[in-house]
Amino acid sequence: MKKILIIGSGGAGKSTLSRQLGNILNLEVIHLDSLYWHPGWVETPQPEWGQIVQELIKRESWIMDGNYSGTLDIR
């Protein structure tokens, strides 16, 4: 089991780093921004977002990028 969480400021390169690590380590990369934001920059409602993250962290191995402090404690 390998789980890597990459956090940082906007524009810091989290997605770039996670993609590169994913290729090197052959791990699934989960970009939280692509799951949280819907077309038109509509946010995922908080109760639903918590459930999504709960399901994501159950996976055996991953690299996850994104801040989302509301779910940081479970990641």
N, CA, C and O atoms as a Tinker XYZ file with bonds, in Angstrom:
   300  protein
     1  N      0.847000   -1.171000    0.000000    73     2
     2  CA     0.000000    0.000000    0.000000    64     1     3
     3  C      0.895000    1.236000    0.000000    63     2     4     5
     4  O      1.802000    1.368000    0.821000    81     3
     5  N      0.617000    2.138000   -0.943000    73     3     6
     6  CA     1.313000    3.417000   -1.002000    64     5     7
     7  C      0.267000    4.498000   -1.157000    63     6     8     9
     8  O     -0.560000    4.455000   -2.068000    81     7
     9  N      0.310000    5.462000   -0.265000    73     7    10
    10  CA    -0.605000    6.596000   -0.342000    64     9    11
    11  C      0.213000    7.864000   -0.139000    63    10    12    13
    12  O      0.896000    8.031000    0.872000    81    11
    13  N      0.128000    8.751000   -1.122000    73    11    14
    14  CA     0.887000    9.994000   -1.088000    64    13    15
    15  C     -0.089000   11.145000   -1.265000    63    14    16    17
    16  O     -0.870000   11.165000   -2.217000    81    15
    17  N     -0.044000   12.098000   -0.353000    73    15    18
    18  CA    -0.898000   13.280000   -0.418000    64    17    19
    19  C     -0.025000   14.495000   -0.705000    63    18    20    21
    20  O      0.937000   14.762000    0.015000    81    19
    21  N     -0.364000   15.227000   -1.758000    73    19    22
    22  CA     0.396000   16.412000   -2.143000    64    21    23
    23  C     -0.496000   17.629000   -1.944000    63    22    24    25
    24  O     -1.552000   17.749000   -2.565000    81    23
    25  N     -0.052000   18.536000   -1.062000    73    23    26
    26  CA    -0.805000   19.759000   -0.809000    64    25    27
    27  C      0.106000   20.955000   -1.052000    63    26    28    29
    28  O      1.331000   20.829000   -1.045000    81    27
    29  N     -0.498000   22.102000   -1.265000    73    27    30
    30  CA     0.271000   23.323000   -1.481000    64    29    31
    31  C     -0.619000   24.427000   -2.002000    63    30    32    33
    32  O     -1.799000   24.213000   -2.282000    81    31
    33  N     -0.053000   25.593000   -2.129000    73    31    34
    34  CA    -0.785000   26.765000   -2.620000    64    33    35
    35  C     -1.204000   26.583000   -4.066000    63    34    36    37
    36  O     -0.633000   25.772000   -4.795000    81    35
    37  N     -2.210000   27.349000   -4.475000    73    35    38
    38  CA    -2.646000   27.334000   -5.862000    64    37    39
    39  C     -1.509000   27.720000   -6.797000    63    38    40    41
    40  O     -0.798000   28.693000   -6.544000    81    39
    41  N     -1.336000   26.971000   -7.863000    73    39    42
    42  CA    -0.294000   27.254000   -8.840000    64    41    43
    43  C      1.094000   26.802000   -8.429000    63    42    44    45
    44  O      2.071000   27.122000   -9.107000    81    43
    45  N      1.202000   26.065000   -7.331000    73    43    46
    46  CA     2.511000   25.636000   -6.829000    64    45    47
    47  C      3.084000   24.445000   -7.591000    63    46    48    49
    48  O      4.276000   24.159000   -7.479000    81    47
    49  N      2.250000   23.746000   -8.366000    73    47    50
    50  CA     2.732000   22.605000   -9.132000    64    49    51
    51  C      2.304000   21.255000   -8.589000    63    50    52    53
    52  O      2.913000   20.235000   -8.909000    81    51
    53  N      1.261000   21.241000   -7.771000    73    51    54
    54  CA     0.783000   19.981000   -7.190000    64    53    55
    55  C      0.411000   18.960000   -8.252000    63    54    56    57
    56  O      0.812000   17.799000   -8.174000    81    55
    57  N     -0.348000   19.391000   -9.237000    73    55    58
    58  CA    -0.798000   18.469000  -10.290000    64    57    59
    59  C      0.366000   17.965000  -11.125000    63    58    60    61
    60  O      0.416000   16.788000  -11.482000    81    59
    61  N      1.294000   18.848000  -11.436000    73    59    62
    62  CA     2.469000   18.450000  -12.218000    64    61    63
    63  C      3.290000   17.422000  -11.449000    63    62    64    65
    64  O      3.680000   16.394000  -12.002000    81    63
    65  N      3.549000   17.698000  -10.182000    73    63    66
    66  CA     4.323000   16.769000   -9.356000    64    65    67
    67  C      3.606000   15.433000   -9.214000    63    66    68    69
    68  O      4.234000   14.379000   -9.318000    81    67
    69  N      2.307000   15.467000   -8.981000    73    67    70
    70  CA     1.580000   14.206000   -8.798000    64    69    71
    71  C      1.572000   13.373000  -10.075000    63    70    72    73
    72  O      1.692000   12.149000  -10.016000    81    71
    73  N      1.432000   14.028000  -11.236000    73    71    74
    74  CA     1.492000   13.284000  -12.510000    64    73    75
    75  C      2.867000   12.635000  -12.692000    63    74    76    77
    76  O      2.963000   11.470000  -13.078000    81    75
    77  N      3.918000   13.390000  -12.415000    73    75    78
    78  CA     5.269000   12.848000  -12.572000    64    77    79
    79  C      5.514000   11.689000  -11.612000    63    78    80    81
    80  O      6.059000   10.660000  -12.010000    81    79
    81  N      5.119000   11.847000  -10.365000    73    79    82
    82  CA     5.279000   10.754000   -9.397000    64    81    83
    83  C      4.443000    9.541000   -9.788000    63    82    84    85
    84  O      4.887000    8.401000   -9.647000    81    83
    85  N      3.237000    9.791000  -10.276000    73    83    86
    86  CA     2.378000    8.692000  -10.713000    64    85    87
    87  C      3.028000    7.870000  -11.804000    63    86    88    89
    88  O      2.953000    6.641000  -11.797000    81    87
    89  N      3.667000    8.552000  -12.745000    73    87    90
    90  CA     4.369000    7.843000  -13.821000    64    89    91
    91  C      5.564000    7.065000  -13.293000    63    90    92    93
    92  O      5.785000    5.919000  -13.684000    81    91
    93  N      6.327000    7.677000  -12.415000    73    91    94
    94  CA     7.525000    7.029000  -11.871000    64    93    95
    95  C      7.162000    5.827000  -11.003000    63    94    96    97
    96  O      7.771000    4.764000  -11.124000    81    95
    97  N      6.173000    5.993000  -10.130000    73    95    98
    98  CA     5.811000    4.952000   -9.163000    64    97    99
    99  C      4.697000    4.028000   -9.647000    63    98   100   101
   100  O      4.335000    3.067000   -8.969000    81    99
   101  N      4.158000    4.331000  -10.828000    73    99   102
   102  CA     3.055000    3.552000  -11.389000    64   101   103
   103  C      1.863000    3.487000  -10.422000    63   102   104   105
   104  O      1.335000    2.415000  -10.126000    81   103
   105  N      1.462000    4.664000   -9.943000    73   103   106
   106  CA     0.336000    4.765000   -9.023000    64   105   107
   107  C     -0.776000    5.598000   -9.642000    63   106   108   109
   108  O     -0.524000    6.492000  -10.449000    81   107
   109  N     -2.002000    5.295000   -9.256000    73   107   110
   110  CA    -3.153000    6.095000   -9.678000    64   109   111
   111  C     -3.011000    7.509000   -9.119000    63   110   112   113
   112  O     -2.637000    7.694000   -7.961000    81   111
   113  N     -3.312000    8.497000   -9.947000    73   111   114
   114  CA    -3.281000    9.892000   -9.519000    64   113   115
   115  C     -4.715000   10.405000   -9.430000    63   114   116   117
   116  O     -5.493000   10.280000  -10.375000    81   115
   117  N     -5.045000   10.976000   -8.293000    73   115   118
   118  CA    -6.376000   11.539000   -8.064000    64   117   119
   119  C     -6.223000   13.047000   -7.912000    63   118   120   121
   120  O     -5.628000   13.520000   -6.944000    81   119
   121  N     -6.759000   13.797000   -8.864000    73   119   122
   122  CA    -6.739000   15.256000   -8.813000    64   121   123
   123  C     -8.058000   15.711000   -8.195000    63   122   124   125
   124  O     -9.102000   15.659000   -8.846000    81   123
   125  N     -8.011000   16.151000   -6.954000    73   123   126
   126  CA    -9.243000   16.520000   -6.262000    64   125   127
   127  C     -9.991000   17.656000   -6.953000    63   126   128   129
   128  O    -11.222000   17.677000   -6.947000    81   127
   129  N     -9.265000   18.599000   -7.548000    73   127   130
   130  CA    -9.936000   19.702000   -8.252000    64   129   131
   131  C    -10.883000   19.188000   -9.328000    63   130   132   133
   132  O    -11.981000   19.719000   -9.499000    81   131
   133  N    -10.464000   18.166000  -10.048000    73   131   134
   134  CA   -11.295000   17.663000  -11.153000    64   133   135
   135  C    -12.557000   16.964000  -10.646000    63   134   136   137
   136  O    -13.519000   16.798000  -11.397000    81   135
   137  N    -12.555000   16.561000   -9.394000    73   135   138
   138  CA   -13.731000   15.915000   -8.806000    64   137   139
   139  C    -14.615000   16.910000   -8.050000    63   138   140   141
   140  O    -15.834000   16.750000   -7.994000    81   139
   141  N    -13.999000   17.923000   -7.480000    73   139   142
   142  CA   -14.726000   18.895000   -6.661000    64   141   143
   143  C    -15.498000   19.903000   -7.502000    63   142   144   145
   144  O    -16.634000   20.249000   -7.179000    81   143
   145  N    -14.875000   20.376000   -8.586000    73   143   146
   146  CA   -15.482000   21.420000   -9.415000    64   145   147
   147  C    -16.249000   20.824000  -10.584000    63   146   148   149
   148  O    -15.749000   19.949000  -11.292000    81   147
   149  N    -17.459000   21.307000  -10.774000    73   147   150
   150  CA   -18.317000   20.899000  -11.886000    64   149   151
   151  C    -18.351000   22.026000  -12.918000    63   150   152   153
   152  O    -17.916000   23.138000  -12.618000    81   151
   153  N    -18.855000   21.769000  -14.118000    73   151   154
   154  CA   -18.905000   22.814000  -15.153000    64   153   155
   155  C    -19.534000   24.111000  -14.623000    63   154   156   157
   156  O    -20.512000   24.091000  -13.877000    81   155
   157  N    -18.947000   25.222000  -15.028000    73   155   158
   158  CA   -19.408000   26.523000  -14.553000    64   157   159
   159  C    -18.869000   26.858000  -13.173000    63   158   160   161
   160  O    -19.381000   27.762000  -12.512000    81   159
   161  N    -17.848000   26.146000  -12.731000    73   159   162
   162  CA   -17.223000   26.333000  -11.419000    64   161   163
   163  C    -18.228000   26.155000  -10.281000    63   162   164   165
   164  O    -18.235000   26.915000   -9.313000    81   163
   165  N    -19.064000   25.147000  -10.418000    73   163   166
   166  CA   -20.029000   24.813000   -9.372000    64   165   167
   167  C    -19.363000   23.828000   -8.416000    63   166   168   169
   168  O    -18.829000   22.801000   -8.835000    81   167
   169  N    -19.402000   24.156000   -7.132000    73   167   170
   170  CA   -18.765000   23.309000   -6.121000    64   169   171
   171  C    -19.629000   22.093000   -5.785000    63   170   172   173
   172  O    -20.855000   22.133000   -5.893000    81   171
   173  N    -18.970000   21.028000   -5.381000    73   171   174
   174  CA   -19.681000   19.861000   -4.859000    64   173   175
   175  C    -20.165000   20.210000   -3.451000    63   174   176   177
   176  O    -19.380000   20.721000   -2.653000    81   175
   177  N    -21.424000   19.950000   -3.126000    73   175   178
   178  CA   -21.920000   20.230000   -1.767000    64   177   179
   179  C    -21.087000   19.479000   -0.724000    63   178   180   181
   180  O    -20.657000   18.350000   -0.962000    81   179
   181  N    -20.864000   20.107000    0.422000    73   179   182
   182  CA   -19.974000   19.553000    1.441000    64   181   183
   183  C    -20.327000   18.143000    1.910000    63   182   184   185
   184  O    -19.428000   17.306000    1.986000    81   183
   185  N    -21.570000   17.835000    2.226000    73   183   186
   186  CA   -21.845000   16.453000    2.662000    64   185   187
   187  C    -21.463000   15.426000    1.586000    63   186   188   189
   188  O    -20.895000   14.375000    1.886000    81   187
   189  N    -21.781000   15.747000    0.350000    73   187   190
   190  CA   -21.448000   14.847000   -0.764000    64   189   191
   191  C    -19.935000   14.754000   -0.948000    63   190   192   193
   192  O    -19.407000   13.673000   -1.210000    81   191
   193  N    -19.235000   15.880000   -0.812000    73   191   194
   194  CA   -17.783000   15.897000   -0.974000    64   193   195
   195  C    -17.110000   14.995000    0.062000    63   194   196   197
   196  O    -16.186000   14.251000   -0.266000    81   195
   197  N    -17.567000   15.061000    1.288000    73   195   198
   198  CA   -17.008000   14.202000    2.326000    64   197   199
   199  C    -17.167000   12.729000    1.991000    63   198   200   201
   200  O    -16.253000   11.937000    2.223000    81   199
   201  N    -18.313000   12.356000    1.449000    73   199   202
   202  CA   -18.555000   10.961000    1.065000    64   201   203
   203  C    -17.651000   10.544000   -0.090000    63   202   204   205
   204  O    -17.140000    9.424000   -0.108000    81   203
   205  N    -17.455000   11.439000   -1.049000    73   203   206
   206  CA   -16.582000   11.135000   -2.190000    64   205   207
   207  C    -15.165000   10.869000   -1.705000    63   206   208   209
   208  O    -14.535000    9.891000   -2.109000    81   207
   209  N    -14.666000   11.743000   -0.837000    73   207   210
   210  CA   -13.297000   11.578000   -0.331000    64   209   211
   211  C    -13.182000   10.298000    0.486000    63   210   212   213
   212  O    -12.174000    9.597000    0.392000    81   211
   213  N    -14.193000    9.984000    1.283000    73   211   214
   214  CA   -14.180000    8.738000    2.060000    64   213   215
   215  C    -14.011000    7.529000    1.147000    63   214   216   217
   216  O    -13.266000    6.605000    1.473000    81   215
   217  N    -14.690000    7.529000    0.021000    73   215   218
   218  CA   -14.577000    6.421000   -0.934000    64   217   219
   219  C    -13.198000    6.401000   -1.600000    63   218   220   221
   220  O    -12.621000    5.332000   -1.798000    81   219
   221  N    -12.680000    7.558000   -1.940000    73   219   222
   222  CA   -11.374000    7.627000   -2.603000    64   221   223
   223  C    -10.258000    7.078000   -1.720000    63   222   224   225
   224  O     -9.387000    6.353000   -2.202000    81   223
   225  N    -10.278000    7.415000   -0.443000    73   223   226
   226  CA    -9.178000    6.997000    0.424000    64   225   227
   227  C     -9.193000    5.497000    0.718000    63   226   228   229
   228  O     -8.205000    4.958000    1.216000    81   227
   229  N    -10.289000    4.825000    0.420000    73   227   230
   230  CA   -10.363000    3.374000    0.623000    64   229   231
   231  C     -9.544000    2.597000   -0.406000    63   230   232   233
   232  O     -9.238000    1.422000   -0.204000    81   231
   233  N     -9.194000    3.251000   -1.499000    73   231   234
   234  CA    -8.417000    2.568000   -2.534000    64   233   235
   235  C     -7.055000    2.173000   -1.973000    63   234   236   237
   236  O     -6.511000    2.841000   -1.094000    81   235
   237  N     -6.524000    1.089000   -2.490000    73   235   238
   238  CA    -5.287000    0.506000   -1.967000    64   237   239
   239  C     -4.096000    1.461000   -2.037000    63   238   240   241
   240  O     -3.384000    1.636000   -1.048000    81   239
   241  N     -3.880000    2.066000   -3.175000    73   239   242
   242  CA    -2.719000    2.937000   -3.374000    64   241   243
   243  C     -3.111000    4.113000   -4.249000    63   242   244   245
   244  O     -3.906000    3.968000   -5.177000    81   243
   245  N     -2.545000    5.290000   -3.948000    73   243   246
   246  CA    -2.849000    6.462000   -4.754000    64   245   247
   247  C     -1.884000    7.595000   -4.465000    63   246   248   249
   248  O     -1.163000    7.599000   -3.467000    81   247
   249  N     -1.898000    8.554000   -5.374000    73   247   250
   250  CA    -1.304000    9.866000   -5.158000    64   249   251
   251  C     -2.467000   10.836000   -5.305000    63   250   252   253
   252  O     -3.154000   10.835000   -6.326000    81   251
   253  N     -2.686000   11.656000   -4.300000    73   251   254
   254  CA    -3.821000   12.577000   -4.306000    64   253   255
   255  C     -3.290000   13.999000   -4.185000    63   254   256   257
   256  O     -2.474000   14.292000   -3.311000    81   255
   257  N     -3.760000   14.887000   -5.074000    73   255   258
   258  CA    -3.333000   16.276000   -4.952000    64   257   259
   259  C     -4.519000   17.196000   -4.734000    63   258   260   261
   260  O     -5.596000   17.001000   -5.298000    81   259
   261  N     -4.296000   18.196000   -3.908000    73   259   262
   262  CA    -5.325000   19.189000   -3.609000    64   261   263
   263  C     -5.364000   19.505000   -2.126000    63   262   264   265
   264  O     -4.982000   18.683000   -1.293000    81   263
   265  N     -5.824000   20.688000   -1.808000    73   263   266
   266  CA    -5.863000   21.122000   -0.412000    64   265   267
   267  C     -7.137000   20.665000    0.285000    63   266   268   269
   268  O     -7.108000   19.685000    1.028000    81   267
   269  N     -8.236000   21.340000    0.066000    73   267   270
   270  CA    -9.537000   20.986000    0.633000    64   269   271
   271  C     -9.427000   20.629000    2.116000    63   270   272   273
   272  O     -9.605000   19.480000    2.518000    81   271
   273  N     -9.130000   21.655000    2.909000    73   271   274
   274  CA    -8.864000   21.466000    4.332000    64   273   275
   275  C    -10.019000   20.805000    5.084000    63   274   276   277
   276  O     -9.805000   20.201000    6.135000    81   275
   277  N    -11.227000   20.910000    4.564000    73   275   278
   278  CA   -12.368000   20.292000    5.229000    64   277   279
   279  C    -12.302000   18.778000    5.288000    63   278   280   281
   280  O    -12.970000   18.158000    6.116000    81   279
   281  N    -11.501000   18.176000    4.415000    73   279   282
   282  CA   -11.361000   16.715000    4.425000    64   281   283
   283  C     -9.920000   16.278000    4.684000    63   282   284   285
   284  O     -9.594000   15.097000    4.558000    81   283
   285  N     -9.070000   17.215000    5.041000    73   283   286
   286  CA    -7.653000   16.889000    5.246000    64   285   287
   287  C     -7.459000   15.868000    6.362000    63   286   288   289
   288  O     -6.592000   14.999000    6.262000    81   287
   289  N     -8.250000   15.963000    7.413000    73   287   290
   290  CA    -8.082000   15.051000    8.544000    64   289   291
   291  C     -8.368000   13.593000    8.199000    63   290   292   293
   292  O     -7.830000   12.699000    8.853000    81   291
   293  N     -9.193000   13.327000    7.196000    73   291   294
   294  CA    -9.479000   11.932000    6.844000    64   293   295
   295  C     -8.536000   11.393000    5.772000    63   294   296   297
   296  O     -8.490000   10.189000    5.519000    81   295
   297  N     -7.786000   12.298000    5.147000    73   295   298
   298  CA    -6.849000   11.839000    4.131000    64   297   299
   299  C     -5.530000   11.537000    4.780000    63   298   300
   300  O     -4.586000   11.132000    4.101000    81   299
